[in-house]
Amino acid sequence: MGEARLTAPSNENEIQTMAPHTTEPSEQDTTADRSAGTNGLAGVGALLASAAALAACGGGGMRGPRGPEGTSDQANLPGSGGDEPPPTSTPPTQVDAARFMSQATFGARSAEEIEALRTEGYEHWLWGQFNSTTMSHMSYLDWRRVSAEEFRVSDDMAYEAIWMQWLKGGDQLRARVAFALSQIFVVSNSSGALRAFGMASYMDMLNREAFGNFRTLLKSVTLHPTMGYYLNMIGSEKENAKRGIRPNENYAREILQLFSIGLVRLDLDGTVMRDGEGRPVPTYDEDVVKGFARAFTGWSSPRGKNFHDIDVNVEENWYLPMRSYPDYHTPESKLLLDSFVIPAGGTCESDLEVAIDNIFNHPNVAPFICRQLIQRLVTSNPSPAYLRAVSLVFNNNGAGVRGDLRAVVRAILLHPEARDPSLGANGRFGKQREPVLRFANFLRALGATSTSGRNDIHELDGSDNSLGQSPLLAPTVFNFFKPDYAQAGPIMDQGLVAPEFQITTETTLVGGLNFFARLINNEGFGNGENRLRIDYAPLQALAADPSALIAHLDLLFFNGQMSASTRQRLATMLAAIPANDPKRRVKSALIVTSLSPDHVIQT
């Protein structure tokens, strides 16, 4: 382990070497303390772009200080290890390399970065990402507490840590997958009930498990106190008729409906199974929810004096796995999925293990989870063949292992339809870029840095109100948008979905226009030493040649797929701005870019 550093993380290399694992215990440790070439938009892409245009019209115990720690030991990071693969013999095209980065990262920083990916090849790049170090959000909060010299941690610091990883981290794929998982296994601080260390620990857990096994992830989520607080599993106890107590069903319901199998049975390709009368076949009923609720009883705060001592001011209660209390666990039998029954007499631990296994081995898990991961990374409407191929990898990674998320992510990104959307998608390919992804793309591509190495993105009301989205602040457990949301009109008429359009409203469109205009015109975001300052010098050097500037913007913000109409619009506008005012040319072009449907829609 590297020596603790309490200096400001002022550059990207320092952020990349933050410890991936030293601040959170294993899921079994419930008692120990923590140690100190393109044709423009096509298919659904054009449909989504048209829709966008139409919408536009219309406390606690203190620990010793630990700063960001460096390490080269990746043995405990799921997904690490293995021999380095050889470089790809046939480099991808520049356009597809740019597309790949938009699917697997928070945006390319430069044309050189895209060219480096072409030279390295996808397999070698993926190997590097699967084995990269990752930022510890918990260590970042510890460092912030000491550096603030007031020994307190605010919620804003937890959000700041997320943006630090997104903007500066070298573990871009892990960060993207962890963000996708956070939109499936939702916890939210929209009510202000969560605490900073709970949110940071939860993100560390998602980062740790992003390339691990889905069963381990499912158990880690179940026992994480932040989820316990959010969905009321913490303190859920066995029935007591005299006291009017029954097991809380909230987490039991959501782990089935949202975190694993969904409401109806699916084929591997996502097709809904139907009975003889054409009705969808349900995956479970209310009796099964009650069975899982009973199986999950008897867990409470890891540092409580007793079962009912749930003290939110004790920091360890936010990051140590929940603790079992046998006297509060339901002793009777429990009905689970597919008529499986846990016999009476089980313990908190044994019943939880059986319940997790019962869910993990259900045939719906692969298509239900893989579809959402494809939606978050590549396309809103994967073809049945695409989803089936990825689901098969979930069920068997080629070595007889079920639930290998590393293999699943690789299959998603390297599937032929992801690399060539014209293959088998039947005009269905494309997705709207989430607002925070577009924001991150701009900050990364424009070299945004601050004097302190930090950011005040959430603290300054940066994204959740203006853009309609901010990490760990979803309005409900259903995320910011549902995976099956279909906007009324051509998208719904064709039986397609467009999840991100659920938050694409008149308010967010106007808010986004103003947000990006301020960002670009003010040449950055924030105030003081935490202000993220944009570097316009590389773009200004191209501004005298409009075609060169447009080509650069095309690569970094359109994945080389800028439409002819957008190209002409930019060329006409730039020609009308004097060549001796390069900054004005750059700012104007960037504002148009931020609003262009072919930037907003990823194809």
C-alpha positions in Angstrom: 0.0 0.0 0.0 1.3 3.5 -0.8 1.9 6.0 1.9 -1.0 8.3 2.7 -0.9 11.7 1.0 -2.7 14.7 2.3 -1.9 17.0 -0.5 -4.5 18.2 -2.9 -5.2 15.9 -5.9 -4.1 18.5 -8.4 -3.7 16.4 -11.5 -5.2 13.5 -13.2 -2.3 11.1 -12.6 -2.7 11.5 -8.8 -6.4 10.8 -9.1 -5.7 7.7 -11.1 -3.5 6.2 -8.4 -6.0 6.6 -5.5 -6.4 3.3 -3.6 -9.0 1.0 -5.0 -9.7 -1.0 -1.9 -8.2 0.1 1.3 -11.2 1.9 2.9 -14.0 -0.6 2.9 -14.2 -4.0 4.6 -15.2 -7.2 2.8 -18.9 -8.1 2.8 -18.2 -10.8 5.4 -16.6 -8.4 7.9 -19.5 -7.2 10.0 -17.5 -6.3 13.1 -14.1 -4.9 12.4 -13.4 -1.2 12.0 -12.0 0.1 8.8 -8.2 0.3 8.7 -6.4 3.5 8.9 -16.4 7.2 -41.4 -20.2 8.2 -41.2 -23.5 8.8 -42.9 -24.9 10.9 -40.1 -27.9 9.9 -38.1 -29.9 6.8 -39.0 -32.7 4.6 -37.7 -33.8 5.4 -34.2 -31.0 8.0 -34.0 -32.8 10.2 -36.4 -36.1 9.4 -34.7 -34.7 10.5 -31.4 -33.0 13.5 -32.9 -36.4 14.6 -34.4 -38.1 14.0 -31.0 -35.5 16.2 -29.3 -36.1 19.0 -31.9 -39.8 18.7 -31.4 -39.5 18.8 -27.6 -37.4 21.9 -28.0 -40.3 23.5 -29.7 -43.2 22.8 -27.7 -21.1 13.0 13.7 -19.9 9.6 14.9 -16.5 8.1 15.7 -13.5 9.7 14.2 -10.9 7.7 12.3 -7.3 8.6 11.6 -6.7 10.7 8.5 -6.1 8.9 5.3 -5.4 10.7 2.1 -5.5 9.4 -1.5 -3.3 6.3 -1.4 -1.4 4.8 -4.4 -1.2 1.1 -5.0 -0.3 -1.2 -7.8 -1.9 -4.2 -6.1 -5.0 -5.1 -8.0 -5.5 -8.7 -6.6 -8.7 -7.8 -4.7 -10.4 -5.9 -7.4 -12.9 -8.2 -9.2 -12.1 -8.3 -12.9 -8.4 -7.8 -12.5 -5.6 -10.2 -13.4 -5.0 -12.3 -16.5 -2.3 -12.2 -19.2 -2.1 -9.0 -21.3 -3.8 -9.6 -24.7 -1.9 -8.7 -27.9 -2.8 -5.5 -29.7 -5.5 -5.7 -32.3 -4.1 -6.5 -35.7 -6.6 -4.4 -37.6 -7.0 -1.0 -36.0 -10.6 0.4 -35.8 -11.5 3.4 -37.8 -11.3 6.8 -36.3 -15.1 7.1 -36.2 -15.6 3.9 -34.5 -12.9 4.6 -32.0 -14.6 7.8 -31.1 -18.0 6.0 -30.9 -16.4 3.4 -28.6 -15.1 6.1 -26.2 -18.5 7.6 -26.0 -19.9 4.2 -25.0 -17.1 3.3 -22.6 -15.9 6.5 -21.0 -17.2 10.0 -20.0 -15.8 11.4 -23.3 -12.6 11.7 -25.1 -10.2 14.4 -24.0 -8.5 14.8 -27.3 -8.0 13.6 -30.9 -4.7 12.1 -29.7 -6.5 10.0 -27.1 -8.8 8.6 -29.8 -5.8 7.8 -32.0 -4.1 6.1 -29.1 -7.1 3.8 -28.8 -7.0 3.0 -32.5 -3.3 2.0 -32.1 -3.9 0.0 -28.9 -7.0 -1.8 -30.1 -10.2 -2.5 -28.1 -9.1 -5.8 -26.5 -5.9 -4.3 -25.1 -7.7 -1.1 -24.0 -10.3 -3.2 -22.2 -7.7 -5.3 -20.5 -6.1 -2.1 -19.2 -9.4 -0.8 -17.9 -10.3 -4.1 -16.3 -7.0 -4.0 -14.4 -6.8 -0.3 -13.6 -6.6 1.3 -10.2 -9.6 3.2 -9.1 -10.3 6.2 -6.9 -11.5 5.6 -3.4 -14.4 7.9 -2.6 -14.1 7.1 1.1 -10.4 8.1 1.1 -11.3 11.2 -0.8 -13.8 12.2 1.9 -11.2 11.5 4.6 -8.7 13.7 2.8 -11.3 16.5 2.3 -12.1 16.4 6.0 -8.5 16.9 7.0 -7.8 19.5 4.3 -10.9 21.5 5.3 -9.4 21.7 8.9 -12.8 21.5 10.4 -13.1 17.7 10.6 -16.5 17.4 9.2 -17.8 16.0 5.9 -20.7 17.4 3.9 -22.9 15.7 1.4 -21.4 17.9 -1.4 -18.0 16.3 -0.8 -19.5 12.9 -1.8 -20.9 14.3 -5.0 -17.6 16.1 -5.6 -15.8 12.7 -5.3 -18.0 11.3 -8.1 -17.2 14.1 -10.4 -13.5 13.8 -9.6 -13.5 10.2 -10.8 -15.5 11.0 -13.9 -13.4 13.9 -15.0 -9.9 12.9 -13.9 -9.9 9.1 -13.3 -8.0 6.8 -15.5 -10.6 4.1 -14.7 -13.2 5.4 -17.1 -14.9 2.1 -18.0 -15.2 1.1 -14.3 -16.7 4.6 -13.6 -19.2 4.3 -16.5 -20.3 0.8 -15.4 -20.5 1.9 -11.8 -22.7 4.8 -12.8 -24.9 2.5 -14.8 -25.2 0.1 -11.8 -26.1 3.1 -9.6 -29.1 3.7 -11.9 -30.2 0.1 -11.5 -29.4 -0.4 -7.8 -30.7 3.1 -6.9 -30.1 4.8 -3.7 -30.9 8.5 -3.6 -30.2 11.5 -1.3 -33.0 13.5 -2.8 -34.7 13.8 0.6 -31.4 14.6 2.4 -31.6 11.5 4.6 -28.4 9.8 3.6 -24.9 10.8 4.8 -21.7 11.5 2.9 -19.8 8.4 4.0 -22.8 6.2 3.1 -22.9 7.5 -0.4 -19.1 7.4 -0.8 -19.0 3.8 0.5 -21.8 2.8 -1.8 -20.0 4.2 -4.8 -16.8 2.4 -3.7 -18.8 -0.8 -3.5 -20.2 -0.4 -7.1 -16.7 0.4 -8.4 -15.3 -2.6 -6.6 -18.0 -4.9 -8.0 -18.4 -3.4 -11.5 -16.2 -6.1 -13.1 -16.9 -8.8 -10.5 -19.7 -11.3 -10.2 -23.3 -10.3 -10.2 -24.1 -12.5 -7.2 -21.5 -10.8 -5.1 -22.8 -7.5 -6.2 -26.4 -8.5 -5.3 -25.3 -9.5 -1.8 -23.1 -6.4 -1.3 -26.0 -4.2 -2.2 -28.4 -6.1 0.1 -26.1 -5.7 3.1 -25.0 -2.2 2.5 -26.3 0.1 5.2 -27.0 2.9 2.7 -29.4 0.6 0.8 -30.7 -0.6 4.2 -31.6 2.9 5.2 -33.0 3.9 1.8 -35.3 0.9 1.3 -36.0 0.1 5.0 -34.4 -3.3 5.3 -32.3 -2.1 8.2 -34.3 -2.8 11.4 -36.8 -5.0 9.6 -37.9 -7.7 12.1 -40.1 -10.8 12.4 -43.8 -10.7 12.9 -45.2 -9.7 16.2 -49.0 -9.6 16.1 -49.4 -8.2 19.6 -47.2 -5.2 18.7 -48.5 -4.8 15.2 -45.1 -5.6 13.6 -44.5 -7.4 10.4 -41.4 -7.6 8.1 -40.8 -4.5 5.9 -41.5 -5.5 2.3 -39.9 -2.5 0.6 -36.4 -3.9 -0.2 -37.9 -7.4 -0.9 -40.2 -5.8 -3.5 -37.5 -3.7 -5.2 -34.8 -6.3 -5.3 -37.2 -8.4 -7.4 -38.9 -5.7 -9.5 -35.9 -3.4 -10.1 -32.6 -5.0 -9.2 -32.8 -8.5 -10.7 -35.7 -10.1 -12.6 -38.6 -7.6 -13.2 -42.3 -8.2 -13.2 -42.8 -10.6 -16.1 -40.9 -13.6 -17.5 -38.5 -13.0 -20.3 -36.8 -15.1 -23.0 -33.0 -14.6 -23.3 -33.6 -12.1 -26.1 -35.9 -10.0 -23.9 -39.2 -11.2 -25.5 -42.0 -11.3 -22.9 -43.4 -14.7 -22.3 -47.2 -15.0 -22.5 -49.7 -17.6 -21.4 -52.3 -19.3 -23.6 -54.5 -16.2 -23.5 -51.7 -13.8 -24.5 -51.1 -12.3 -21.1 -47.6 -11.7 -19.8 -46.5 -14.4 -17.3 -45.6 -12.8 -14.0 -42.4 -13.7 -12.3 -43.8 -13.6 -8.7 -46.8 -12.7 -6.6 -47.4 -11.0 -3.3 -46.7 -14.2 -1.3 -43.2 -14.3 -2.8 -42.6 -10.7 -1.7 -43.6 -11.6 1.8 -41.3 -14.6 1.7 -38.3 -12.5 0.8 -39.2 -9.9 3.3 -39.2 -12.6 6.0 -35.9 -14.0 4.7 -34.3 -10.5 5.0 -35.4 -9.9 8.6 -33.0 -9.5 11.5 -30.4 -7.1 10.0 -29.6 -3.8 11.6 -26.9 -1.2 12.2 -23.4 -2.6 12.4 -22.5 -0.4 15.4 -25.8 -0.3 17.2 -26.0 -1.0 21.0 -29.0 -3.2 20.1 -31.3 -4.1 17.2 -33.3 -0.9 17.5 -30.3 1.4 17.9 -30.1 2.9 14.5 -27.9 6.0 15.0 -27.3 7.9 11.8 -24.6 10.0 13.5 -22.3 7.1 13.8 -20.2 7.0 10.7 -19.5 3.3 10.8 -23.3 2.7 10.5 -23.0 4.0 7.0 -20.2 1.9 5.6 -19.8 -1.3 7.5 -22.1 -4.2 6.3 -25.3 -4.5 8.3 -25.1 -6.8 11.4 -27.4 -9.8 12.1 -29.5 -10.1 15.2 -30.9 -13.7 15.4 -33.7 -12.9 17.9 -35.3 -10.7 15.3 -35.2 -13.1 12.3 -38.3 -14.9 11.2 -37.9 -18.5 12.1 -40.7 -19.9 10.0 -40.4 -21.2 6.4 -40.3 -18.7 3.5 -41.8 -19.0 0.0 -39.4 -17.7 -2.7 -39.3 -17.7 -6.5 -40.6 -20.6 -8.5 -42.3 -22.2 -5.5 -38.9 -22.8 -3.7 -39.3 -22.8 0.1 -36.7 -22.1 2.7 -37.3 -24.6 5.5 -38.0 -23.2 9.0 -35.2 -22.7 11.4 -32.7 -20.9 9.3 -30.4 -18.1 10.5 -30.2 -14.5 9.2 -27.1 -15.5 7.3 -28.2 -18.8 5.9 -31.6 -17.5 4.7 -30.1 -14.5 3.1 -27.6 -16.7 1.2 -30.4 -18.9 -0.1 -32.5 -15.9 -1.0 -29.7 -14.4 -3.0 -29.0 -17.7 -4.7 -32.7 -18.1 -5.6 -32.7 -14.7 -7.3 -29.3 -15.0 -8.9 -30.2 -18.3 -10.6 -33.5 -17.1 -12.0 -33.5 -17.2 -15.8 -34.8 -13.6 -16.0 -31.7 -12.0 -14.5 -29.6 -12.2 -17.6 -32.0 -10.5 -20.0 -33.3 -8.1 -17.4 -29.9 -6.8 -16.3 -28.1 -7.0 -19.6 -30.7 -5.0 -21.4 -30.3 -2.1 -18.9 -26.5 -2.2 -19.1 -26.7 -2.1 -22.9 -29.1 0.8 -22.7 -26.8 2.8 -20.4 -23.7 2.2 -22.5 -24.7 1.6 -26.1 -28.3 1.8 -27.4 -31.9 2.1 -26.0 -33.3 -0.7 -28.2 -30.9 -3.6 -28.5 -32.0 -6.1 -31.1 -33.2 -9.5 -29.8 -30.0 -11.1 -31.2 -27.8 -8.5 -29.4 -29.5 -9.0 -26.1 -29.6 -12.8 -26.5 -25.8 -12.9 -27.2 -25.0 -10.8 -24.1 -27.5 -12.8 -21.9 -25.7 -16.0 -23.0 -22.4 -14.6 -21.8 -24.0 -13.6 -18.5 -25.2 -17.2 -18.0 -21.8 -18.7 -19.0 -18.7 -16.6 -19.5 -17.1 -19.4 -21.5 -15.5 -21.0 -18.4 -18.8 -22.1 -16.8 -19.1 -19.0 -14.6 -22.5 -17.3 -14.3 -22.8 -13.6 -13.7 -19.3 -12.5 -14.7 -19.8 -8.8 -15.2 -16.4 -8.3 -16.8 -17.3 -10.7 -19.6 -20.8 -9.1 -19.9 -19.3 -5.6 -20.3 -16.8 -6.9 -22.9 -19.6 -8.6 -24.8 -21.7 -5.4 -24.8 -19.0 -3.2 -26.1 -17.5 -5.6 -28.7 -20.8 -7.0 -30.1 -21.0 -6.4 -33.8 -24.1 -4.3 -33.5 -22.3 -2.0 -31.0 -19.4 -1.6 -33.4 -21.6 -1.4 -36.5 -25.1 -0.1 -35.8 -26.3 -1.0 -39.3 -26.0 -4.7 -38.4 -29.3 -6.4 -37.4 -30.7 -3.3 -35.6 -33.5 -2.8 -38.1 -33.4 1.0 -37.7 -33.6 0.7 -33.9 -30.1 1.8 -33.0 -29.3 4.9 -30.9 -29.8 6.6 -27.5 -30.0 10.0 -26.0 -26.8 10.9 -24.1 -27.7 11.5 -20.5 -27.4 15.2 -19.5 -24.5 14.5 -17.0 -22.7 12.6 -19.7 -22.9 15.5 -22.0 -21.6 17.9 -19.3 -18.7 15.5 -18.5 -17.9 15.2 -22.2 -17.6 19.0 -22.5 -15.5 19.4 -19.4 -13.1 16.6 -20.4 -12.8 17.6 -24.1 -12.2 21.3 -23.2 -9.5 20.5 -20.6 -11.4 21.8 -17.6 -9.1 22.1 -14.6 -9.1 24.0 -11.3 -6.3 25.5 -9.2 -7.2 23.3 -6.3 -7.7 20.2 -8.3 -11.3 20.0 -6.9 -14.7 21.0 -8.1 -17.9 22.5 -6.7 -20.3 21.0 -9.3 -23.1 20.0 -7.1 -22.6 22.6 -4.4 -23.1 25.3 -7.0 -26.3 23.8 -8.3 -24.6 22.6 -11.3 -26.6 19.8 -12.8 -29.5 18.4 -10.8 -31.8 21.4 -11.3 -30.5 22.8 -14.6 -30.1 19.5 -16.4 -32.6 17.3 -14.6 -30.0 14.8 -13.5 -27.3 14.5 -10.9 -25.6 11.4 -9.5 -27.2 9.8 -6.4 -30.1 12.3 -6.5 -32.8 10.3 -8.5 -36.3 11.4 -7.5 -37.3 7.8 -6.7 -36.0 4.2 -6.6 -37.1 4.0 -10.3 -34.1 6.2 -11.2 -34.4 9.5 -13.3 -36.1 7.5 -16.0 -37.5 4.0 -16.5 -35.8 1.6 -18.9 -39.1 1.0 -20.7 -40.2 4.6 -21.1 -41.5 5.4 -24.6 -42.2 8.9 -25.7 -45.6 9.4 -27.3 -45.4 9.7 -31.0 -43.2 8.0 -33.6 -41.0 6.3 -31.0 -44.0 4.7 -29.2 -45.8 4.0 -32.5 -42.8 1.8 -33.6 -42.7 -0.1 -30.3 -39.4 1.5 -29.3 -38.3 3.0 -26.0 -36.3 6.1 -25.2 -35.6 6.2 -21.5 -33.8 9.5 -21.3 -36.7 11.3 -22.9 -38.6 10.9 -19.6 -36.5 13.8 -18.3 -36.4 15.7 -21.6 -39.0 18.4 -21.0 -39.4 22.1 -21.8 -37.9 22.9 -18.4 -34.8 20.7 -18.9 -34.3 21.8 -22.5 -34.4 25.5 -21.6 -32.3 24.8 -18.5 -29.8 22.9 -20.6 -29.6 25.7 -23.1 -28.8 28.2 -20.4 -26.5 25.8 -18.5 -24.2 25.1 -21.5 -24.3 28.7 -22.7 -23.1 29.9 -19.2 -20.5 27.2 -19.1 -19.1 28.2 -22.6 -19.5 32.0 -22.3 -18.0 32.1 -18.8 -15.2 29.8 -19.9 -15.7 27.5 -17.0 -17.7 26.5 -14.0 -17.6 27.5 -10.4 -15.8 30.1 -8.3 -12.5 30.7 -6.6 -9.8 28.0 -6.5 -12.3 25.3 -7.3 -13.4 26.9 -10.5 -13.1 24.5 -13.4 -11.5 26.6 -16.1 -11.9 25.7 -19.8 -8.8 25.8 -22.1 -9.9 27.3 -25.4 -6.3 27.5 -26.8 -6.4 24.3 -28.9 -9.7 25.3 -30.5 -8.7 28.9 -31.0 -5.6 27.7 -32.9 -8.0 26.1 -35.4 -10.5 28.9 -35.6 -9.0 30.7 -38.6 -9.9 27.6 -40.6 -13.6 26.8 -40.0 -13.4 23.4 -41.7 -10.6 22.4 -39.3 -12.5 23.6 -36.3 -15.6 21.8 -37.4 -13.7 18.6 -38.0 -12.2 18.8 -34.5 -15.6 19.4 -32.9 -17.1 16.5 -35.0 -14.6 14.1 -33.6 -14.8 15.1 -29.9 -18.5 15.8 -29.6 -20.2 14.0 -32.5 -18.0 10.8 -32.7 -17.2 11.7 -36.3 -20.9 11.5 -37.2 -21.9 15.2 -37.5 -24.8 15.5 -39.9 -24.5 17.5 -43.1 -27.1 20.1 -41.9 -25.2 20.7 -38.6 -21.9 21.0 -40.6 -23.5 23.6 -42.9 -25.0 25.5 -40.0 -21.7 25.7 -38.3 -19.8 26.7 -41.5 -22.3 29.5 -42.2 -22.2 30.8 -38.7 -18.4 30.8 -38.5 -18.0 32.5 -41.8 -20.1 35.4 -40.4 -17.8 35.9 -37.4 -14.6 37.8 -38.1 -11.5 35.6 -38.3 -9.7 38.0 -36.0 -12.0 37.0 -33.1 -11.1 33.3 -32.7 -12.6 33.0 -29.2 -16.0 34.2 -30.4 -15.9 31.7 -33.2 -15.0 28.9 -30.7 -17.7 29.9 -28.2 -20.4 30.2 -30.8 -19.5 26.8 -32.3 -19.6 25.1 -28.9 -23.0 26.5 -28.1 -24.4 25.3 -31.4 -22.7 21.9 -30.7 -24.3 21.6 -27.2 -27.8 22.0 -28.8 -27.4 19.9 -31.9 -29.6 16.8 -32.0 -26.7 14.8 -33.5 -24.6 15.6 -30.5 -27.4 14.9 -28.0 -28.2 11.6 -29.7 -25.5 8.9 -29.5 -25.4 6.6 -32.6 
